Amino acid sequence: MVIVAMSSAMSSTAGSKAQPGVIVTHPNRDKPVVQATRATVVLLLLATAALILIITIGGWSLLEGALPIQLGYIAVYLLLAFLAARWNRGALPVAAALSVLLIIFALVAGPAWFARDKTGFAQPTLNAGLLGLLTLLIVPVQMLLVTFTMRGFSQGWNVELERRDPTAGVGAYADAPPHPA
């Protein structure tokens, strides 16, 4: 009895199909500020993946244990960009948490690239100074990403409103329980 009541109280169109004669709308997704936030989050995720890809390719010969982590970050950030583009609100806190970790990695790795820009060190494909600059450039991009993901999370991308379809006939609601007055 309790399980039936709980399942009927939770209205999710993701897990089940909408009732016949009911239109599900997402009112917050139509606002320009919400669409701009989503576009910014997607852009920042793609920019981060591109920066990590450039650093990975440019320093491939010198990155010993970091290759799987960097390739994993690229894959995960591309996946998060795809999910954010599809209005998946659950991707936002994951992106923010991974951004904080990436800030820490970049702050540690950036000066190490600059230290390598001297004689006597093996040189990467790209200039070590450029790789250090790109690595430190990740920090402000990630700070912006954390800001915009938290902004997007508070905008209610997942809010759904159900309304009756005006084109549906009277018989479409025959199985609906009576509304208490």
C-alpha positions, 0 to 999 in steps of 0.5 A, spaced: 500 500 500 505 504 501 509 503 495 503 504 491 502 510 494 509 513 493 509 511 486 503 514 484 505 520 488 512 521 484 510 524 477 516 522 472 516 522 465 523 520 464 521 513 468 514 512 465 510 515 459 506 521 460 498 520 461 494 520 455 491 527 454 496 530 459 502 535 456 508 535 460 512 542 459 518 545 462 517 552 463 524 554 466 527 551 460 524 557 455 527 563 459 533 566 455 537 566 462 537 559 463 538 557 455 544 562 456 547 558 462 546 551 459 550 554 453 555 557 457 556 550 461 556 546 455 562 551 452 566 551 458 566 543 458 568 543 451 573 548 452 576 544 458 576 538 454 580 541 448 585 544 453 586 538 456 587 534 449 592 540 447 596 539 453 596 531 453 598 531 445 603 536 447 606 533 453 605 526 451 612 523 451 613 526 458 606 524 461 608 518 465 602 516 469 597 522 468 595 519 461 589 515 463 587 520 468 587 526 462 584 521 457 578 520 462 577 527 464 576 528 456 571 523 455 567 525 462 567 532 460 565 530 453 559 526 456 557 531 461 557 536 455 552 532 452 548 531 458 548 538 459 546 540 452 540 535 453 538 539 459 540 533 464 541 537 471 544 531 474 550 532 470 551 539 473 554 537 480 558 532 477 561 537 473 562 542 479 566 536 483 570 534 477 572 541 476 574 542 483 579 536 482 581 539 476 583 546 479 588 542 484 591 538 479 592 544 474 595 548 480 600 543 482 602 541 474 602 548 471 609 550 475 612 543 474 611 545 466 615 552 467 620 548 471 621 544 465 623 549 461 630 549 462 636 546 459 638 539 461 630 537 461 627 533 456 623 537 451 615 536 450 612 536 443 610 543 445 614 548 448 614 547 456 612 554 457 606 554 453 604 547 456 604 551 463 600 557 461 595 552 458 595 548 464 594 554 468 589 557 464 585 551 466 584 554 473 580 560 471 576 556 466 574 551 471 572 556 476 567 559 471 565 552 470 563 551 477 560 558 478 555 556 472 554 549 474 551 551 480 547 557 477 544 552 472 543 547 478 539 553 482 535 554 475 530 548 476 532 545 469 528 539 471 521 542 473 515 539 470 508 542 469 503 537 467 496 540 464 491 537 460 491 537 452 485 541 450 485 537 444 483 531 448 476 529 448 472 528 455 473 521 455 481 521 455 480 523 463 475 517 464 480 513 468 483 519 472 481 520 480 476 525 481 480 532 484 478 534 491 475 540 491 
